[in-house]
């Protein structure tokens, strides 16, 4: 079995690669990168390194050749039109290379979202389905790192976690758990044609964050609403489905998921 990964030098992709290295021989893995010269450490561990660039479609068929499973991590571009063109090139290359199965990282509940990124992911999912290649869609929730945008450090300093009015409910997931789920899907059979909503098992709210901060720091932190407060993250959250949860991630990981307390435990206070 040959598993080929795009995005393997990024935050999520590197975690998936480490998970795979614990499960399968390094010789069965290959990564596709724009900068092969920067991947010597992976070569030293036995991972094959191939050149491929979403912006150079001609480079992709050879990069994907021989893949029984292709982890297709979505492009990080913010320009959604350009991003979709890159995704089209990747899917076409997978067809040319006769890839066995595509495992694509989408976003949770895209049909319920109202941001341009939701349309891009839905369009990419459609391209994959129409390609005729076996597939598994991993619809990843927003990363737990979103806590960084909620003012937790200020809350620790002042004892108050502020937010605008609203029912701020989040179904975030840790990258480590999303990586474990991807590795499971890539190394096991029975996931063909499946679409997984990879969210927390239970949603959390800002009161939960304030409580977790108190427990982590040993200092009292409370959540309060400020009717005059504004913030980019609070303008974007209502445009995504951040409250609905699924047990898909928990089942694929096969262990309790990392939560707020786990995330905070890794942060310097």
SEZAFI-936735 format. One record per residue (C-alpha): x, y, z; residue number from 1; residue in three letters. Coordinates in steps of 0.05 Angstrom, whole numbers, padded with zeros to 5 digits. Example, Ala and Ser with C-alpha at 12.3 -4.5 7.8 and 13.67 -1.06 7.14 Angstrom:
<atoms>
ATOM       u       v       w  gunu  marse
ATOM   00246  -00090   00156     1    ALA
ATOM   00273  -00021   00143     2    SER
</atoms>
This chain:
<atoms>
ATOM       u       v       w  gunu  marse
ATOM   00000   00000   00000     1    UNK
ATOM   00025   00069  -00018     2    UNK
ATOM  -00002   00130   00018     3    UNK
ATOM   00014   00198  -00010     4    UNK
ATOM   00003   00262   00028     5    UNK
ATOM  -00004   00334   00006     6    UNK
ATOM   00006   00389   00057     7    UNK
ATOM   00050   00343   00099     8    UNK
ATOM   00095   00400   00122     9    UNK
ATOM   00037   00442   00148    10    UNK
ATOM   00007   00441   00218    11    UNK
ATOM  -00046   00387   00205    12    UNK
ATOM  -00009   00348   00152    13    UNK
ATOM   00054   00340   00194    14    UNK
ATOM   00011   00311   00251    15    UNK
ATOM  -00022   00262   00202    16    UNK
ATOM   00047   00241   00177    17    UNK
ATOM   00071   00227   00248    18    UNK
ATOM   00008   00186   00262    19    UNK
ATOM   00020   00146   00199    20    UNK
ATOM   00092   00133   00217    21    UNK
ATOM   00068   00100   00281    22    UNK
ATOM   00021   00055   00241    23    UNK
ATOM   00055   00036   00176    24    UNK
ATOM   00126   00029   00149    25    UNK
ATOM   00158   00094   00126    26    UNK
ATOM   00172   00063   00058    27    UNK
ATOM   00098   00061   00045    28    UNK
ATOM   00092   00136   00053    29    UNK
ATOM   00107   00194   00006    30    UNK
ATOM   00096   00268   00013    31    UNK
ATOM   00084   00320  -00042    32    UNK
ATOM   00116   00388  -00031    33    UNK
ATOM   00135   00450  -00069    34    UNK
ATOM   00203   00450  -00033    35    UNK
ATOM   00232   00379  -00033    36    UNK
ATOM   00300   00407  -00015    37    UNK
ATOM   00272   00425   00054    38    UNK
ATOM   00249   00355   00071    39    UNK
ATOM   00315   00320   00084    40    UNK
ATOM   00295   00300   00154    41    UNK
ATOM   00235   00261   00127    42    UNK
ATOM   00280   00227   00075    43    UNK
ATOM   00326   00206   00131    44    UNK
ATOM   00266   00173   00164    45    UNK
ATOM   00250   00134   00101    46    UNK
ATOM   00193   00176   00074    47    UNK
ATOM   00194   00187  -00001    48    UNK
ATOM   00193   00261  -00020    49    UNK
ATOM   00163   00283  -00086    50    UNK
ATOM   00158   00350  -00120    51    UNK
ATOM   00088   00376  -00134    52    UNK
ATOM   00055   00445  -00135    53    UNK
ATOM  -00019   00460  -00139    54    UNK
ATOM  -00001   00520  -00182    55    UNK
ATOM   00036   00476  -00232    56    UNK
ATOM  -00017   00424  -00252    57    UNK
ATOM   00032   00388  -00297    58    UNK
ATOM   00074   00369  -00236    59    UNK
ATOM   00017   00333  -00200    60    UNK
ATOM   00003   00269  -00239    61    UNK
ATOM   00074   00244  -00228    62    UNK
ATOM   00071   00266  -00156    63    UNK
ATOM   00008   00226  -00144    64    UNK
ATOM   00029   00164  -00185    65    UNK
ATOM   00021   00098  -00149    66    UNK
ATOM  -00023   00124  -00093    67    UNK
ATOM  -00070   00074  -00063    68    UNK
ATOM  -00092   00130  -00017    69    UNK
ATOM  -00082   00205  -00028    70    UNK
ATOM  -00091   00252   00030    71    UNK
ATOM  -00114   00316  -00005    72    UNK
ATOM  -00108   00372   00045    73    UNK
ATOM  -00144   00433   00020    74    UNK
ATOM  -00103   00492  -00005    75    UNK
ATOM  -00089   00547   00046    76    UNK
ATOM  -00103   00603  -00004    77    UNK
ATOM  -00151   00657   00018    78    UNK
ATOM  -00172   00673  -00054    79    UNK
ATOM  -00228   00624  -00062    80    UNK
ATOM  -00230   00627  -00138    81    UNK
ATOM  -00156   00612  -00142    82    UNK
ATOM  -00163   00559  -00088    83    UNK
ATOM  -00217   00522  -00127    84    UNK
ATOM  -00174   00523  -00190    85    UNK
ATOM  -00119   00489  -00149    86    UNK
ATOM  -00168   00437  -00124    87    UNK
ATOM  -00193   00424  -00195    88    UNK
ATOM  -00121   00412  -00217    89    UNK
ATOM  -00109   00364  -00160    90    UNK
ATOM  -00171   00323  -00175    91    UNK
ATOM  -00155   00320  -00249    92    UNK
ATOM  -00084   00298  -00233    93    UNK
ATOM  -00111   00244  -00186    94    UNK
ATOM  -00154   00217  -00244    95    UNK
ATOM  -00094   00218  -00291    96    UNK
ATOM  -00051   00183  -00239    97    UNK
ATOM  -00106   00131  -00226    98    UNK
ATOM  -00105   00144  -00152    99    UNK
ATOM  -00141   00090  -00113   100    UNK
ATOM  -00177   00135  -00064   101    UNK
ATOM  -00178   00209  -00046   102    UNK
ATOM  -00184   00229   00027   103    UNK
ATOM  -00203   00303   00026   104    UNK
ATOM  -00202   00352   00084   105    UNK
ATOM  -00266   00394   00079   106    UNK
ATOM  -00302   00436   00131   107    UNK
ATOM  -00356   00415   00180   108    UNK
ATOM  -00428   00423   00156   109    UNK
ATOM  -00412   00463   00093   110    UNK
ATOM  -00484   00461   00069   111    UNK
ATOM  -00503   00504   00129   112    UNK
ATOM  -00447   00554   00120   113    UNK
ATOM  -00452   00622   00088   114    UNK
ATOM  -00378   00638   00077   115    UNK
ATOM  -00342   00633   00009   116    UNK
ATOM  -00299   00577   00037   117    UNK
ATOM  -00361   00534   00047   118    UNK
ATOM  -00378   00541  -00027   119    UNK
ATOM  -00306   00523  -00046   120    UNK
ATOM  -00307   00460  -00003   121    UNK
ATOM  -00375   00438  -00030   122    UNK
ATOM  -00352   00449  -00101   123    UNK
ATOM  -00289   00408  -00088   124    UNK
ATOM  -00329   00352  -00056   125    UNK
ATOM  -00372   00351  -00119   126    UNK
ATOM  -00311   00348  -00164   127    UNK
ATOM  -00285   00288  -00124   128    UNK
ATOM  -00351   00252  -00128   129    UNK
ATOM  -00357   00264  -00202   130    UNK
ATOM  -00285   00240  -00215   131    UNK
ATOM  -00303   00167  -00207   132    UNK
ATOM  -00247   00157  -00156   133    UNK
ATOM  -00263   00125  -00089   134    UNK
ATOM  -00265   00178  -00036   135    UNK
ATOM  -00273   00194   00038   136    UNK
ATOM  -00291   00265   00058   137    UNK
ATOM  -00266   00290   00126   138    UNK
ATOM  -00306   00351   00145   139    UNK
ATOM  -00262   00382   00198   140    UNK
ATOM  -00291   00429   00250   141    UNK
ATOM  -00254   00494   00265   142    UNK
ATOM  -00190   00481   00302   143    UNK
ATOM  -00187   00489   00378   144    UNK
ATOM  -00137   00545   00364   145    UNK
ATOM  -00196   00591   00354   146    UNK
ATOM  -00192   00601   00429   147    UNK
ATOM  -00133   00646   00415   148    UNK
ATOM  -00182   00695   00382   149    UNK
ATOM  -00230   00697   00441   150    UNK
ATOM  -00187   00738   00488   151    UNK
ATOM  -00167   00683   00537   152    UNK
ATOM  -00102   00716   00556   153    UNK
ATOM  -00137   00782   00572   154    UNK
ATOM  -00188   00743   00612   155    UNK
ATOM  -00133   00712   00654   156    UNK
ATOM  -00102   00780   00666   157    UNK
ATOM  -00167   00815   00685   158    UNK
ATOM  -00210   00757   00710   159    UNK
ATOM  -00265   00771   00660   160    UNK
ATOM  -00277   00737   00592   161    UNK
ATOM  -00317   00787   00551   162    UNK
ATOM  -00360   00773   00490   163    UNK
ATOM  -00415   00808   00450   164    UNK
ATOM  -00486   00785   00463   165    UNK
ATOM  -00503   00718   00431   166    UNK
ATOM  -00506   00644   00441   167    UNK
ATOM  -00433   00629   00426   168    UNK
ATOM  -00431   00553   00421   169    UNK
ATOM  -00371   00518   00390   170    UNK
ATOM  -00357   00448   00365   171    UNK
ATOM  -00282   00457   00355   172    UNK
ATOM  -00233   00399   00348   173    UNK
ATOM  -00159   00391   00364   174    UNK
ATOM  -00112   00381   00305   175    UNK
ATOM  -00083   00320   00341   176    UNK
ATOM  -00152   00285   00339   177    UNK
ATOM  -00165   00305   00268   178    UNK
ATOM  -00097   00277   00248   179    UNK
ATOM  -00112   00211   00284   180    UNK
ATOM  -00178   00206   00247   181    UNK
ATOM  -00145   00219   00180   182    UNK
ATOM  -00092   00165   00194   183    UNK
ATOM  -00147   00116   00213   184    UNK
ATOM  -00184   00128   00148   185    UNK
ATOM  -00121   00123   00107   186    UNK
ATOM  -00098   00057   00137   187    UNK
ATOM  -00165   00020   00145   188    UNK
ATOM  -00215  -00006   00095   189    UNK
ATOM  -00290   00007   00099   190    UNK
ATOM  -00288   00083   00094   191    UNK
ATOM  -00300   00088   00019   192    UNK
ATOM  -00357   00134   00000   193    UNK
ATOM  -00364   00160   00071   194    UNK
ATOM  -00371   00233   00093   195    UNK
ATOM  -00351   00246   00165   196    UNK
ATOM  -00369   00307   00206   197    UNK
ATOM  -00308   00314   00251   198    UNK
ATOM  -00329   00356   00310   199    UNK
ATOM  -00325   00354   00385   200    UNK
ATOM  -00369   00302   00419   201    UNK
ATOM  -00402   00357   00459   202    UNK
ATOM  -00405   00432   00443   203    UNK
ATOM  -00376   00483   00491   204    UNK
ATOM  -00394   00554   00509   205    UNK
ATOM  -00357   00614   00536   206    UNK
ATOM  -00378   00598   00607   207    UNK
ATOM  -00342   00532   00597   208    UNK
ATOM  -00280   00569   00574   209    UNK
ATOM  -00282   00616   00634   210    UNK
ATOM  -00288   00556   00680   211    UNK
ATOM  -00231   00519   00646   212    UNK
ATOM  -00187   00581   00652   213    UNK
ATOM  -00202   00585   00726   214    UNK
ATOM  -00184   00512   00737   215    UNK
ATOM  -00121   00517   00694   216    UNK
ATOM  -00095   00581   00727   217    UNK
ATOM  -00121   00575   00797   218    UNK
ATOM  -00149   00646   00790   219    UNK
ATOM  -00223   00663   00784   220    UNK
ATOM  -00247   00679   00713   221    UNK
ATOM  -00320   00695   00695   222    UNK
ATOM  -00355   00706   00629   223    UNK
ATOM  -00392   00771   00618   224    UNK
ATOM  -00429   00801   00559   225    UNK
ATOM  -00409   00870   00533   226    UNK
ATOM  -00463   00899   00488   227    UNK
ATOM  -00412   00946   00456   228    UNK
ATOM  -00359   00894   00442   229    UNK
ATOM  -00341   00875   00370   230    UNK
ATOM  -00292   00827   00340   231    UNK
ATOM  -00278   00793   00273   232    UNK
ATOM  -00287   00723   00301   233    UNK
ATOM  -00356   00740   00328   234    UNK
ATOM  -00378   00767   00261   235    UNK
ATOM  -00356   00703   00226   236    UNK
ATOM  -00382   00650   00274   237    UNK
ATOM  -00456   00660   00257   238    UNK
ATOM  -00439   00645   00184   239    UNK
ATOM  -00415   00575   00201   240    UNK
ATOM  -00447   00516   00236   241    UNK
ATOM  -00409   00515   00301   242    UNK
ATOM  -00461   00485   00348   243    UNK
ATOM  -00479   00418   00316   244    UNK
ATOM  -00438   00358   00337   245    UNK
ATOM  -00425   00288   00312   246    UNK
ATOM  -00395   00226   00343   247    UNK
ATOM  -00355   00211   00279   248    UNK
ATOM  -00290   00239   00305   249    UNK
ATOM  -00295   00203   00372   250    UNK
ATOM  -00308   00137   00336   251    UNK
ATOM  -00251   00145   00287   252    UNK
ATOM  -00201   00165   00341   253    UNK
ATOM  -00225   00109   00386   254    UNK
ATOM  -00209   00148   00450   255    UNK
ATOM  -00235   00209   00487   256    UNK
ATOM  -00223   00273   00448   257    UNK
ATOM  -00180   00331   00470   258    UNK
ATOM  -00221   00387   00500   259    UNK
ATOM  -00212   00458   00526   260    UNK
ATOM  -00173   00436   00587   261    UNK
ATOM  -00125   00395   00545   262    UNK
ATOM  -00114   00454   00498   263    UNK
ATOM  -00102   00502   00555   264    UNK
ATOM  -00055   00454   00589   265    UNK
ATOM  -00008   00463   00529   266    UNK
ATOM  -00008   00539   00534   267    UNK
ATOM   00040   00581   00573   268    UNK
ATOM   00005   00620   00627   269    UNK
</atoms>
